[in-house]
Amino acid sequence: MSLGLIGRKLGMSQIFDKDGKLVPVTFIQAGPCYVLQRKTKATDGYEAVQIGFDEKREKNTTKPLMGHFKKAGTAPLRVVKEFRLDDGNGNGAEAALPDVGQALDVSLFKEGDHVDVVGVSKGRGFASPLKRWHVKRGPETHGSMYHRRAGSQGASSYPSRTWKNKHGAGHMGDERSTALNLVVVGTDKEKNLIMVRGSVPGFNNSFLTIRPTVRAKKAARQVYLLNTAAERSAAMAAKAVNPLKASKKGGK
């Protein structure tokens, strides 16, 4: 994992990109986040940075946490998360770790970056199999007497029981969810805003974690296709096409 930010989901909107296309975006207030602790291989066995976000009142903070914040020289913070840094992503060097008490802002990301956004999905309560697992419903006609029920749970003679992991009714949502490989559309350092393409998990004002995407190869491929789109279109247009054979593959 690489160093990221903690933020708050503000809501969704839509903007026009440079090509005039309408793009759905989510606004995230990311930062300022303050570094609370640095963990190194010498002291903790691994490289990590602990950061906090969203100031809160001192009277709502426990004494052990208050001592932790005072040691870092920051105000009490509501959300505390740790970003583990390994050697695989090039961020494991001690020199790359920020200092304790340092503020991190949206300058950590720039337009065009690919990120993963982690949050807690919206809770849907006790949901039926139709809503939770998208199982097929029964006929809507009056005489069927079977409309939105769960259906068969297992044969009577064998196995005479319900198989484990059978899709049924139960609690839906309110669990950790990650939106992978989202594109950063823009940032606003003065307002601490990050705009990402598409939707992210959670309701408005919920807390999120933004980090560089773990799908680095797929992101690099998308960037390459985007950068070479004009050249590939020009090459296809310049191709000589025989109108008598245009219906065949390749047009030759």
DOPA-608910 format. One record per residue: residue number from 0; x, y, z of N, C-alpha, C in turn; residue in three letters. Coordinates in steps of 0.2 Angstrom, whole numbers, plus 2048, in hexadecimal, padded with zeros to 3 digits. Each point is the difference from the previous one (the first is absolute). Last residue first. Layout:
NUM / X / Y / Z / X / Y / Z / X / Y / Z / ALA
...
//
This chain:
251 / 7CF / 7E7 / 716 / 805 / 7FF / 7FB / 7FD / 7FB / 7FB / LYS
250 / 7F7 / 808 / 817 / 7FF / 804 / 7FA / 804 / 800 / 7FA / GLY
249 / 7FE / 7F5 / 817 / 806 / 804 / 7FE / 7FE / 804 / 7FA / GLY
248 / 7F0 / 7ED / 803 / 804 / 802 / 806 / 806 / 803 / 7FD / LYS
247 / 7EA / 802 / 7F1 / 805 / 7FA / 802 / 804 / 803 / 806 / LYS
246 / 7F1 / 80E / 7F3 / 7FC / 7FC / 805 / 805 / 7FA / 803 / SER
245 / 807 / 80F / 7EF / 800 / 803 / 806 / 7FC / 7FC / 806 / ALA
244 / 807 / 7FD / 7E7 / 801 / 7FB / 805 / 800 / 803 / 807 / LYS
243 / 7FC / 80D / 7ED / 7FD / 7FA / 7FE / 801 / 7FB / 805 / LEU
242 / 80A / 815 / 802 / 7F9 / 801 / 801 / 7FC / 7F9 / 7FE / PRO
241 / 81A / 804 / 809 / 7FC / 7FE / 7FA / 7F9 / 800 / 801 / ASN
240 / 813 / 80E / 80D / 7FB / 7FB / 801 / 7FD / 7FF / 7F9 / VAL
239 / 817 / 80A / 80E / 7FD / 800 / 7FA / 7FB / 7FA / 800 / ALA
238 / 809 / 80F / 815 / 801 / 7FA / 7FD / 7FB / 800 / 7F9 / LYS
237 / 802 / 812 / 810 / 805 / 800 / 7FB / 800 / 7F9 / 7FC / ALA
236 / 7F3 / 803 / 814 / 7FD / 804 / 7FA / 805 / 800 / 7FA / ALA
235 / 807 / 7F5 / 814 / 7FA / 7FD / 7FD / 7FD / 804 / 7FA / MET
234 / 812 / 80A / 80C / 802 / 7FA / 7FD / 7FB / 7FC / 7FC / ALA
233 / 7FA / 812 / 80F / 803 / 802 / 7F9 / 803 / 7FB / 7FC / ALA
232 / 7F7 / 7FB / 815 / 7FB / 802 / 7FC / 803 / 802 / 7F9 / SER
231 / 80F / 7FB / 811 / 7FD / 7FA / 7FD / 7FA / 801 / 7FC / ARG
230 / 80B / 812 / 80B / 805 / 7FD / 7FB / 7FC / 7FA / 7FD / GLU
229 / 7F5 / 80B / 811 / 800 / 804 / 7FA / 804 / 7FD / 7FB / ALA
228 / 800 / 7F6 / 815 / 7F9 / 7FF / 7FD / 800 / 804 / 7F9 / ALA
227 / 812 / 7FC / 812 / 801 / 7FF / 7F9 / 7F9 / 7FF / 7FC / THR
226 / 801 / 806 / 818 / 805 / 804 / 7FD / 801 / 7FF / 7F9 / ASN
225 / 7F1 / 7F2 / 80D / 7FE / 807 / 7FF / 804 / 804 / 7FD / LEU
224 / 806 / 7EA / 804 / 7FB / 800 / 7FB / 7FD / 807 / 7FF / LEU
223 / 810 / 7FC / 811 / 803 / 800 / 7F9 / 7FB / 800 / 7FB / TYR
222 / 7F9 / 800 / 816 / 803 / 807 / 7FF / 804 / 7FF / 7F9 / VAL
221 / 7F6 / 7ED / 808 / 7FA / 805 / 7FF / 804 / 806 / 7FE / GLN
220 / 80E / 7EF / 807 / 7FD / 7FE / 7F9 / 7FB / 806 / 7FE / ARG
219 / 809 / 801 / 816 / 805 / 802 / 7FB / 7FD / 7FF / 7F9 / ALA
218 / 7F3 / 7F8 / 812 / 800 / 808 / 7FF / 805 / 802 / 7FB / ALA
217 / 800 / 7E9 / 805 / 7F9 / 802 / 7FC / 800 / 808 / 800 / LYS
216 / 812 / 7F7 / 80C / 801 / 7FE / 7F9 / 7F9 / 802 / 7FC / LYS
215 / 800 / 804 / 818 / 805 / 804 / 7FC / 801 / 7FF / 7F9 / ALA
214 / 7F0 / 7FB / 815 / 800 / 7FE / 7F9 / 804 / 804 / 7FB / ARG
213 / 7FC / 805 / 817 / 804 / 7FA / 800 / 800 / 7FD / 7F9 / VAL
212 / 7FD / 81B / 807 / 7FD / 7FA / 7FE / 805 / 7FA / 800 / THR
211 / 802 / 816 / 810 / 801 / 7FE / 7F9 / 7FE / 7F9 / 7FF / PRO
210 / 7F2 / 80D / 812 / 807 / 7FD / 800 / 801 / 7FF / 7F8 / ARG
209 / 7ED / 80A / 814 / 802 / 801 / 7F9 / 807 / 7FD / 800 / ILE
208 / 7EA / 7FE / 811 / 807 / 7FF / 7FF / 802 / 801 / 7F9 / THR
207 / 7E9 / 809 / 810 / 803 / 7FC / 7FB / 808 / 800 / 800 / LEU
206 / 7E6 / 807 / 80F / 808 / 800 / 7FF / 802 / 7FB / 7FB / PHE
205 / 7E7 / 80D / 800 / 804 / 7FB / 803 / 807 / 800 / 7FF / SER
204 / 7EF / 80F / 7F8 / 803 / 802 / 806 / 803 / 7FA / 804 / ASN
203 / 7EE / 7F9 / 7EE / 804 / 807 / 800 / 802 / 801 / 807 / ASN
202 / 7FF / 7E7 / 7FA / 7FB / 805 / 800 / 804 / 807 / 800 / PHE
201 / 80A / 7E8 / 7F6 / 7FE / 804 / 806 / 7FC / 805 / 7FF / GLY
200 / 812 / 7F6 / 7ED / 7FB / 7FD / 805 / 7FF / 805 / 806 / PRO
199 / 805 / 808 / 7E7 / 804 / 7FD / 805 / 7FB / 7FE / 805 / VAL
198 / 7FF / 808 / 7E4 / 7FE / 800 / 807 / 804 / 7FC / 804 / SER
197 / 807 / 80E / 7E9 / 7FC / 7FA / 802 / 7FE / 801 / 807 / GLY
196 / 816 / 80C / 7F9 / 7FB / 7FE / 7FB / 7FC / 7FA / 803 / ARG
195 / 80C / 814 / 80F / 801 / 7F9 / 7FD / 7FB / 7FF / 7FB / VAL
194 / 80B / 816 / 80F / 7FB / 7FE / 7FC / 802 / 7F9 / 7FC / MET
193 / 807 / 80F / 817 / 802 / 7FC / 7FB / 7FA / 7FD / 7FC / ILE
192 / 808 / 816 / 813 / 7FB / 7FC / 7FC / 804 / 7FB / 7FB / LEU
191 / 806 / 814 / 811 / 801 / 7F9 / 802 / 7FB / 7FB / 7FC / ASN
190 / 803 / 819 / 7FD / 7FA / 7FD / 804 / 801 / 7F9 / 802 / LYS
189 / 811 / 80B / 7F5 / 7FE / 805 / 805 / 7FA / 7FE / 804 / GLU
188 / 80A / 7F3 / 7EE / 804 / 800 / 806 / 7FD / 805 / 805 / LYS
187 / 7F5 / 7F1 / 7EC / 800 / 807 / 802 / 804 / 800 / 807 / ASP
186 / 7FD / 7EE / 7E9 / 802 / 802 / 807 / 7FF / 807 / 801 / THR
185 / 7F8 / 7EB / 7EC / 803 / 807 / 802 / 801 / 800 / 808 / GLY
184 / 7FA / 7EC / 7F4 / 7FE / 805 / 7FA / 803 / 806 / 802 / VAL
183 / 806 / 7E6 / 806 / 800 / 806 / 803 / 7FF / 805 / 7FA / VAL
182 / 7F9 / 7E6 / 800 / 804 / 805 / 7FD / 7FF / 806 / 804 / VAL
181 / 7FE / 7E5 / 808 / 7FC / 806 / 7FE / 805 / 805 / 7FE / LEU
180 / 802 / 7E8 / 808 / 802 / 803 / 7FA / 7FC / 805 / 7FD / ASN
179 / 7F4 / 7F2 / 813 / 807 / 7FF / 7FD / 801 / 804 / 7FA / LEU
178 / 7F1 / 7FF / 818 / 7FF / 802 / 7F9 / 807 / 800 / 7FC / ALA
177 / 7F6 / 7F3 / 818 / 805 / 804 / 7FC / 7FE / 801 / 7F9 / THR
176 / 7F5 / 7FA / 81B / 800 / 7FF / 7F8 / 805 / 804 / 7FD / SER
175 / 7F6 / 7F6 / 81A / 805 / 803 / 7FC / 800 / 7FF / 7F9 / ARG
174 / 7E9 / 800 / 80D / 806 / 7FC / 801 / 805 / 804 / 7FB / GLU
173 / 7E7 / 803 / 802 / 804 / 802 / 807 / 806 / 7FC / 801 / ASP
172 / 7ED / 7F4 / 7F1 / 803 / 806 / 800 / 804 / 801 / 806 / GLY
171 / 7EC / 7F0 / 802 / 803 / 802 / 7F9 / 804 / 806 / 801 / MET
170 / 7F5 / 7E9 / 80E / 802 / 807 / 801 / 804 / 802 / 7F9 / HIS
169 / 7EE / 7ED / 7FD / 805 / 801 / 806 / 802 / 807 / 7FF / GLY
168 / 7F3 / 7E9 / 7F2 / 7FF / 807 / 803 / 805 / 801 / 805 / ALA
167 / 808 / 7EF / 7EE / 7FA / 801 / 803 / 7FF / 807 / 803 / GLY
166 / 811 / 7EC / 7F2 / 7FE / 807 / 800 / 7F9 / 801 / 803 / HIS
165 / 811 / 7ED / 807 / 7FB / 801 / 7FC / 7FE / 807 / 800 / LYS
164 / 812 / 7F4 / 80C / 801 / 806 / 7FC / 7FA / 800 / 7FB / ASN
163 / 800 / 7E9 / 80A / 804 / 806 / 803 / 801 / 805 / 7FA / LYS
162 / 7EB / 7EF / 7FF / 807 / 800 / 7FF / 803 / 806 / 803 / TRP
161 / 7EA / 7F4 / 809 / 802 / 805 / 7FB / 807 / 800 / 800 / THR
160 / 7F1 / 7EA / 803 / 802 / 806 / 804 / 802 / 805 / 7FB / ARG
159 / 7FA / 7EA / 7FA / 7FC / 801 / 806 / 802 / 805 / 804 / SER
158 / 809 / 7F9 / 7EA / 804 / 7FE / 806 / 7FC / 801 / 806 / PRO
157 / 7F4 / 7F5 / 7F2 / 807 / 801 / 801 / 802 / 807 / 7FD / TYR
156 / 7E9 / 7FA / 804 / 803 / 7FA / 801 / 808 / 800 / 801 / SER
155 / 7F3 / 814 / 7FC / 7FE / 7FD / 806 / 803 / 7F9 / 801 / SER
154 / 80B / 816 / 7F3 / 7FC / 7FB / 7FF / 7FE / 7FD / 807 / ALA
153 / 806 / 81A / 7FE / 804 / 7F9 / 800 / 7FB / 7FB / 7FF / GLY
152 / 7FA / 817 / 800 / 806 / 801 / 804 / 804 / 7F9 / 800 / GLN
151 / 7ED / 80F / 7EF / 802 / 7FA / 804 / 807 / 801 / 803 / SER
150 / 7F3 / 816 / 7FE / 800 / 7FA / 7FB / 803 / 7FA / 804 / GLY
149 / 7FB / 819 / 806 / 807 / 7FD / 800 / 800 / 7FA / 7FB / ALA
148 / 7EC / 813 / 7FD / 802 / 7FB / 805 / 807 / 7FE / 7FF / ARG
147 / 7EF / 80F / 7F5 / 806 / 802 / 802 / 803 / 7FC / 805 / ARG
146 / 7EC / 7F8 / 7F4 / 802 / 807 / 7FD / 807 / 801 / 801 / HIS
145 / 7EB / 7ED / 800 / 807 / 800 / 802 / 803 / 806 / 7FC / TYR
144 / 7E9 / 7F9 / 7FE / 801 / 800 / 807 / 808 / 7FF / 802 / MET
143 / 7F2 / 802 / 7EA / 806 / 7FC / 801 / 801 / 7FF / 808 / SER
142 / 7EE / 80D / 7F5 / 7FF / 7F9 / 802 / 806 / 7FC / 801 / GLY
141 / 7FF / 818 / 7F8 / 7FD / 7FF / 807 / 800 / 7F9 / 802 / HIS
140 / 814 / 809 / 7F1 / 7F9 / 7FF / 7FF / 7FD / 7FE / 807 / THR
139 / 817 / 804 / 7FA / 7FD / 805 / 804 / 7F8 / 800 / 7FF / GLU
138 / 816 / 7ED / 802 / 7FB / 803 / 7FB / 7FC / 806 / 804 / PRO
137 / 817 / 7FA / 80B / 7FB / 7FC / 7FD / 7FC / 804 / 7FC / GLY
136 / 81B / 805 / 804 / 7F9 / 800 / 804 / 7FB / 7FC / 7FC / ARG
135 / 81C / 7FF / 802 / 7FB / 801 / 7FC / 7F9 / 800 / 804 / LYS
134 / 818 / 808 / 80A / 7FD / 7FA / 7FE / 7FA / 802 / 7FC / VAL
133 / 812 / 80E / 80B / 7FD / 801 / 7F9 / 7FD / 7F9 / 7FE / HIS
132 / 80A / 807 / 816 / 804 / 7FB / 7FB / 7FD / 800 / 7F9 / TRP
131 / 7F7 / 80F / 812 / 807 / 7FF / 802 / 804 / 7FC / 7FB / ARG
130 / 7E9 / 805 / 7FD / 804 / 806 / 800 / 807 / 7FF / 802 / LYS
129 / 7F1 / 7EE / 7FF / 7FF / 803 / 7FA / 804 / 807 / 800 / LEU
128 / 7FF / 7F2 / 814 / 805 / 7FE / 7FB / 7FF / 803 / 7F9 / PRO
127 / 7FA / 80F / 815 / 7FD / 7FA / 7FD / 805 / 7FD / 7FB / SER
126 / 807 / 810 / 816 / 7FD / 800 / 7F9 / 7FE / 7F9 / 7FE / ALA
125 / 806 / 811 / 816 / 7FF / 7F9 / 7FF / 7FC / 800 / 7F9 / PHE
124 / 810 / 815 / 803 / 7FC / 7FC / 805 / 7FF / 7F9 / 7FE / GLY
123 / 80D / 811 / 7F5 / 7F9 / 7FF / 7FD / 7FC / 7FC / 805 / ARG
122 / 818 / 811 / 7FF / 7FC / 7FB / 803 / 7F9 / 7FF / 7FE / GLY
121 / 817 / 80A / 7F3 / 7FA / 802 / 803 / 7FD / 7FA / 803 / LYS
120 / 81A / 7FF / 7FE / 7FB / 801 / 7FB / 7F9 / 802 / 804 / SER
119 / 81A / 806 / 805 / 7FB / 7FC / 803 / 7FA / 801 / 7FC / VAL
118 / 81A / 804 / 7F6 / 7FB / 803 / 805 / 7FC / 7FA / 803 / GLY
117 / 816 / 808 / 7EE / 7FE / 7FB / 805 / 7FB / 803 / 804 / VAL
116 / 80C / 804 / 7E7 / 7FD / 803 / 805 / 7FC / 7FB / 805 / VAL
115 / 816 / 802 / 7EC / 7FB / 7FC / 803 / 7FD / 804 / 806 / ASP
114 / 80D / 809 / 7E9 / 800 / 7FF / 807 / 7FB / 7FB / 801 / VAL
113 / 80F / 80E / 7EC / 7FB / 7FA / 801 / 801 / 7FE / 807 / HIS
112 / 806 / 818 / 7F2 / 802 / 7FB / 804 / 7FA / 7FB / 801 / ASP
111 / 7FE / 815 / 7F4 / 802 / 7FB / 7FC / 803 / 7FA / 804 / GLY
110 / 801 / 818 / 80B / 7FB / 7FE / 7FB / 803 / 7FA / 7FB / GLU
109 / 80A / 801 / 819 / 7FF / 805 / 7FA / 7FB / 7FD / 7FB / LYS
108 / 80A / 7FD / 81C / 7FD / 7FD / 7FA / 7FF / 806 / 7FB / PHE
107 / 809 / 804 / 815 / 803 / 7FA / 800 / 7FD / 7FC / 7F9 / LEU
106 / 7FA / 816 / 808 / 805 / 800 / 7FB / 803 / 7F9 / 800 / SER
105 / 7EE / 806 / 80F / 7FF / 7FD / 7FA / 805 / 800 / 7FB / VAL
104 / 808 / 801 / 819 / 7FA / 802 / 7FD / 7FF / 7FD / 7F9 / ASP
103 / 80D / 7FE / 81B / 800 / 7FE / 7F9 / 7F9 / 802 / 7FD / LEU
102 / 812 / 808 / 815 / 7F9 / 800 / 7FD / 801 / 7FD / 7F9 / ALA
101 / 810 / 7FB / 817 / 800 / 803 / 7FA / 7F8 / 800 / 7FD / GLN
100 / 809 / 7F6 / 815 / 7FD / 807 / 800 / 7FF / 803 / 7FA / GLY
99 / 812 / 7EE / 801 / 7FB / 800 / 804 / 7FD / 807 / 801 / VAL
98 / 80C / 7F9 / 7E9 / 802 / 801 / 807 / 7FA / 800 / 804 / ASP
97 / 802 / 7F2 / 7E9 / 800 / 807 / 802 / 801 / 800 / 808 / PRO
96 / 80B / 7EF / 7EE / 7FB / 800 / 805 / 7FF / 807 / 802 / LEU
95 / 811 / 7F8 / 7F0 / 7F9 / 801 / 7FD / 7FB / 801 / 805 / ALA
94 / 816 / 7F9 / 806 / 800 / 807 / 7FE / 7FA / 802 / 7FD / ALA
93 / 804 / 7EA / 806 / 7FF / 804 / 806 / 7FF / 807 / 7FE / GLU
92 / 7F9 / 7EC / 7EF / 806 / 804 / 803 / 7FE / 804 / 805 / ALA
91 / 7F0 / 7F4 / 7F3 / 803 / 7FD / 806 / 806 / 803 / 803 / GLY
90 / 7F2 / 802 / 7EB / 7FF / 805 / 805 / 803 / 7FE / 807 / ASN
89 / 7FE / 7F4 / 7EA / 805 / 805 / 800 / 800 / 805 / 805 / GLY
88 / 7F3 / 7EB / 7FC / 7FE / 806 / 7FC / 804 / 806 / 800 / ASN
87 / 805 / 7EA / 80B / 7FE / 7FF / 7F9 / 7FD / 806 / 7FC / GLY
86 / 808 / 7FF / 818 / 805 / 801 / 7FB / 7FE / 7FF / 7F9 / ASP
85 / 7EE / 808 / 813 / 805 / 7FA / 7FF / 805 / 802 / 7FA / ASP
84 / 7EE / 80C / 813 / 804 / 801 / 7FB / 805 / 7FA / 7FF / LEU
83 / 7E6 / 807 / 80C / 806 / 7FC / 800 / 804 / 801 / 7FA / ARG
82 / 7EE / 80F / 80E / 802 / 7FE / 7FA / 806 / 7FC / 800 / PHE
81 / 7EB / 807 / 812 / 807 / 7FE / 7FF / 801 / 7FE / 7F9 / GLU
80 / 7EE / 810 / 810 / 801 / 7FA / 7FB / 807 / 800 / 7FF / LYS
79 / 7EB / 80E / 80F / 807 / 7FF / 800 / 801 / 7F9 / 7FC / VAL
78 / 7ED / 815 / 806 / 801 / 7FA / 7FC / 808 / 7FF / 800 / VAL
77 / 7F7 / 813 / 80C / 7FB / 7FB / 800 / 802 / 7F9 / 7FD / ARG
76 / 810 / 813 / 80D / 7FE / 7FE / 7FA / 7FB / 7FA / 800 / LEU
75 / 80D / 815 / 810 / 7FD / 7FA / 800 / 7FC / 7FE / 7F9 / PRO
74 / 816 / 810 / 7FF / 7F9 / 800 / 804 / 7FD / 7F9 / 800 / ALA
73 / 81B / 802 / 7FE / 7FA / 802 / 7FC / 7FA / 800 / 805 / THR
72 / 818 / 7F9 / 804 / 7FF / 807 / 7FF / 7FB / 802 / 7FC / GLY
71 / 808 / 7EA / 808 / 801 / 802 / 7F9 / 800 / 807 / 7FF / ALA
70 / 7FC / 7F8 / 815 / 807 / 7FE / 7FE / 801 / 802 / 7F9 / LYS
69 / 7EB / 803 / 808 / 804 / 805 / 803 / 807 / 7FE / 7FE / LYS
68 / 7F0 / 7F1 / 7FB / 7FF / 805 / 7FC / 805 / 806 / 802 / PHE
67 / 7FE / 7EC / 80D / 803 / 7FE / 7F9 / 800 / 807 / 7FC / HIS
66 / 7F6 / 801 / 815 / 807 / 800 / 800 / 803 / 7FF / 7FA / GLY
65 / 7E9 / 7FE / 801 / 802 / 807 / 800 / 808 / 801 / 801 / MET
64 / 7F6 / 7EB / 800 / 800 / 803 / 7F9 / 802 / 807 / 800 / LEU
63 / 7FD / 7F5 / 815 / 805 / 7FD / 7FC / 801 / 803 / 7F9 / PRO
62 / 7EE / 808 / 80E / 807 / 802 / 802 / 805 / 7FC / 7FC / LYS
61 / 7E8 / 804 / 7F4 / 803 / 7FC / 806 / 807 / 802 / 801 / THR
60 / 7ED / 810 / 7F4 / 805 / 7FB / 7FF / 803 / 7FD / 806 / THR
59 / 7EF / 812 / 7FD / 7FD / 7F9 / 7FD / 806 / 7FB / 7FF / ASN
58 / 804 / 816 / 809 / 7FC / 7FD / 805 / 7FD / 7F9 / 7FD / LYS
57 / 80C / 80F / 7F2 / 805 / 7FD / 804 / 7FC / 7FC / 806 / GLU
56 / 7F6 / 805 / 7E6 / 801 / 804 / 807 / 804 / 7FB / 805 / ARG
55 / 804 / 7FE / 7E5 / 7FA / 800 / 804 / 802 / 803 / 807 / LYS
54 / 809 / 7FE / 7E3 / 801 / 802 / 807 / 7F9 / 7FF / 804 / GLU
53 / 80A / 7F4 / 7E9 / 7FA / 803 / 803 / 801 / 802 / 808 / ASP
52 / 811 / 7EE / 7F6 / 7FC / 805 / 7FC / 7FA / 802 / 804 / PHE
51 / 81B / 7F2 / 800 / 7F9 / 802 / 803 / 7FD / 805 / 7FC / GLY
50 / 815 / 7EB / 7FE / 7FE / 807 / 7FF / 7F9 / 801 / 803 / ILE
49 / 818 / 7EF / 7FE / 7F9 / 801 / 804 / 7FE / 807 / 7FF / GLN
48 / 812 / 7EF / 7F3 / 7FF / 806 / 802 / 7F9 / 801 / 802 / VAL
47 / 815 / 7EC / 7FB / 7F9 / 802 / 800 / 7FF / 807 / 803 / ALA
46 / 811 / 7E8 / 7FC / 800 / 807 / 7FE / 7F9 / 803 / 800 / GLU
45 / 80B / 7EB / 80F / 7FD / 801 / 7FA / 800 / 808 / 7FF / TYR
44 / 808 / 7F5 / 814 / 800 / 7FB / 7FB / 7FE / 801 / 7F9 / GLY
43 / 803 / 80F / 815 / 7FA / 7FC / 7FF / 800 / 7FA / 7FC / ASP
42 / 814 / 80E / 804 / 7FC / 801 / 807 / 7F9 / 7FB / 7FF / THR
41 / 810 / 802 / 7EE / 804 / 7FF / 805 / 7FC / 800 / 807 / ALA
40 / 7F6 / 803 / 7EB / 802 / 7F9 / 801 / 804 / 7FF / 806 / LYS
39 / 7EF / 815 / 7FF / 805 / 7FE / 7FC / 802 / 7F8 / 802 / THR
38 / 7EC / 816 / 803 / 802 / 7F9 / 802 / 805 / 7FE / 7FB / LYS
37 / 7F4 / 818 / 809 / 804 / 7FD / 7FB / 802 / 7F9 / 802 / ARG
36 / 7EB / 813 / 806 / 805 / 7FB / 802 / 803 / 7FD / 7FA / GLN
35 / 7F0 / 812 / 7FF / 800 / 7FF / 808 / 806 / 7FB / 802 / LEU
34 / 7F8 / 812 / 7EB / 803 / 7FA / 801 / 801 / 7FF / 808 / VAL
33 / 7EC / 80D / 7F2 / 806 / 801 / 804 / 803 / 7F9 / 801 / TYR
32 / 7EE / 80C / 7ED / 801 / 7FA / 804 / 807 / 801 / 803 / CYS
31 / 7EC / 811 / 7F4 / 807 / 7FE / 801 / 801 / 7FB / 805 / PRO
30 / 7F2 / 7F9 / 7F0 / 805 / 804 / 804 / 7FD / 807 / 802 / GLY
29 / 7F2 / 7F6 / 7EE / 806 / 7FC / 802 / 805 / 804 / 803 / ALA
28 / 7E6 / 7FF / 7F7 / 804 / 805 / 804 / 805 / 7FB / 803 / GLN
27 / 7F1 / 7FC / 7E9 / 803 / 7FD / 806 / 804 / 805 / 804 / ILE
26 / 7ED / 7FC / 7EA / 804 / 804 / 804 / 802 / 7FE / 807 / PHE
25 / 7F9 / 7F4 / 7E7 / 7FE / 800 / 807 / 805 / 805 / 803 / THR
24 / 7F5 / 7FD / 7E6 / 806 / 800 / 804 / 7FD / 800 / 808 / VAL
23 / 7FA / 7FC / 7E3 / 7FD / 800 / 807 / 806 / 800 / 805 / PRO
22 / 7FF / 80B / 7E6 / 804 / 7FB / 804 / 7FC / 800 / 807 / VAL
21 / 7FD / 808 / 7E5 / 7FE / 801 / 806 / 802 / 7FA / 805 / LEU
20 / 80D / 80C / 7EA / 7FC / 7FA / 802 / 7FD / 801 / 807 / LYS
19 / 810 / 80E / 7F2 / 7F9 / 802 / 800 / 7FB / 7FA / 802 / GLY
18 / 819 / 801 / 800 / 7FD / 7FF / 7F9 / 7F8 / 801 / 800 / ASP
17 / 80D / 804 / 814 / 803 / 804 / 7FB / 7FD / 7FE / 7F9 / LYS
16 / 7F0 / 7FB / 814 / 807 / 7FF / 7FF / 803 / 804 / 7FA / ASP
15 / 7EA / 803 / 811 / 802 / 7FF / 7F9 / 808 / 800 / 800 / PHE
14 / 7EF / 7F9 / 816 / 803 / 805 / 7FC / 802 / 7FE / 7F9 / ILE
13 / 7EF / 7F9 / 818 / 803 / 7FF / 7F9 / 803 / 806 / 7FD / GLN
12 / 7FA / 7F4 / 81A / 7FE / 805 / 7FB / 802 / 7FE / 7FA / SER
11 / 7FE / 7F7 / 81C / 802 / 7FF / 7F9 / 7FD / 806 / 7FC / MET
10 / 809 / 7FE / 81B / 7FB / 7FE / 7FC / 802 / 800 / 7F8 / GLY
9 / 80D / 801 / 816 / 7FC / 805 / 800 / 7FA / 7FF / 7FB / LEU
8 / 813 / 7F1 / 80F / 7FC / 800 / 7FA / 7FB / 806 / 801 / LYS
7 / 819 / 7FE / 80B / 7F9 / 800 / 802 / 7FC / 801 / 7F9 / ARG
6 / 81B / 7F6 / 808 / 7FB / 806 / 7FE / 7F9 / 7FE / 802 / GLY
5 / 81D / 7F9 / 801 / 7F9 / 7FF / 803 / 7FC / 806 / 7FE / ILE
4 / 817 / 7F5 / 7F3 / 7FD / 805 / 804 / 7F9 / 7FE / 803 / LEU
3 / 819 / 7F4 / 7F7 / 7FA / 803 / 7FE / 7FD / 805 / 804 / GLY
2 / 817 / 7EE / 7F9 / 7FE / 806 / 805 / 7FA / 803 / 7FC / LEU
1 / 805 / 7E6 / 7FA / 803 / 807 / 800 / 7FD / 805 / 804 / SER
0 / 802 / 7E3 / 7FF / 7FC / 806 / 800 / 804 / 806 / 800 / MET
//
